[in-house]
Amino acid sequence: MSTTLEPSPSHDLSRRRLAGAEAASYVDGRWLRGGGDDRPVLNPVDGSVLATVSTLADEECDAAVDAAARAQPAWAALPARERGELLRRVWEILVAEQEDLARLITLENGKSLADARGEAAYAAEFFRWFAEEAVRTPGDMRRSPAGRNWILVSHEPVGVSLLVTPWNFPAAMATRKIAPALAAGCTVVLKPAMETPLAALFVADVMREAGVPDGVVNVVLPERTGSSVSRMMRDQRVRAISFTGSTEVGKLLLEQAARSVMRSSMELGGNAPFVVLDDADLDAAVEGFMLAKFRNGGSACTAANRILVQESVAEEFVGRIQERIEALRVGPGLAEETQVGPLVSAVERDRVADLVDRAVAAGAVLRAGGTRPDGVGYYYPPTLLDHVDPGSELSGTEIFGPVAAVTRFGTLEEGLALANDSEAGLVSYVYTAGLDRALAVSRRLESGMVGLNCGLVSDPAAPFGGSKESGLGREGAHEGMLEFMETKYVATPYA
């Protein structure tokens, strides 16, 4: 059985004071308390109030767009080297305060401190990467085939950018958008998830200390998320939307973006297959599975969602992961021993529990976990379901929790068909031996990313993004900066 650890004593949110005594929006270099209702930020360990968030009414979010629009010309004109040096200074401060940020993430999100430390390091790394990329904006000059003109190609910042981020990686999803936008020469308005706004405010305060000019980065906490985001998108000064979240919401935002043909980057839902073939190194596959499935408690768009195992190795593989799952230690995130913390909210906990209950009722075999615990906190035990019908509700749903669903298959062709049988196409994982087979299978998997004999694909230097209904565009790598730039072509006859 998983071990549930005792709650740890309460901790200060951070030695960095966030928005004075309470949490407020950050607009034009100052903390702005709005006229909307105050909202509590809850600790998932016990439902206690960590902080009270002051929210903005719809029209009050206009101040953030105003500030970003005023700051845009000067920021775009700042030499790329100077922008890069500011981003590097942000990275230095975040590295120095990594433990503070990690503890804050754990308090508001619930994830284990080990996972939060990984996120804090990952979040900081985007600023170092894009500090270096800021000076590498591509461009070229070529002669037209007819010989009449020179073709001059450059890339210019798209302008004010609206960034909308989820609760599962409250710091890293913010920095993965802010850093490339600023490197490209864009100013931003960030709307973090209202369940976990404190990490974003922490990052904003770090950027203030690093010397990022007023108005370049703004963070808004709206009273009504949907109407406020729609209002900002209708403002003609906002020229780009970058969203990470569900496919359903992403489609709505794309409809709204179409009104002004706004530049759109969408990192949407996943339903990642984790394919174990008969020639796989099972030691490596088990380790990769535990990382791909239980990192962040399973609350990741890249989490292994459908575990597809070839029949000849299925019993051994499932038995080995069952042992590992049953040994996971569940408890409050700040306890060093914790490996899986609570989910972010009661709503998320109940959603995951209901998915498991319905799957078992539909015929899935429960091999570990599966019982909603009594007591305080939004806990759900690490759970293993075997013999899951590939056509079931569970197989078609992004679980977003600590639940592994195993489906067995016969031939390689059957396994590939199951892996590709999804409208989502963010990431796939495959474990197999032999370079020829490994590359051939990777090419046939219908996803924007493939973990080939590895359980972690996220890297600031890699182009993160999906195919099919998992999104548009890429984050990270050089491609991430180009998402915030427009290609400009100048024709000139000068010799």
Secondary structure by P-SEA (a helix, b strand, c coil): cbbbbccccccccccccccccbbbbbcccbbbbcccbbbbbcccccccccbbbbbbccccaaaaaaaaaaaccccccccaaaaaaaaaaaaaaaaaaaaaaaaaaaaaccccaaaaaaaaaaaaaaaaaaaaacccccccccccccccbbbbbbcccccbbbbbbbcccccaaaaacaaaaaaacccbbbbcccccaaaaaaaaaaaaaaccccccbbbbbcccaaaaaaaaaacccccbbbbbccaaaaaaaaaaaaccccbbbbbbbbbcccccccccaaaaaaaaaaaaccccccccccccccccccccaaaaaaaaaaaaaaaccccccccccccbbbcccaaaaaaaaaaaaaaaaacccccccccccccccccccbbbbcccccccccccccccccbbbbbbbccaaaaaaaaaccccccbbbbbbccaaaaaaaaaaccccccccccccccccccccccccccccccccccccccccbbbbbbbbccc
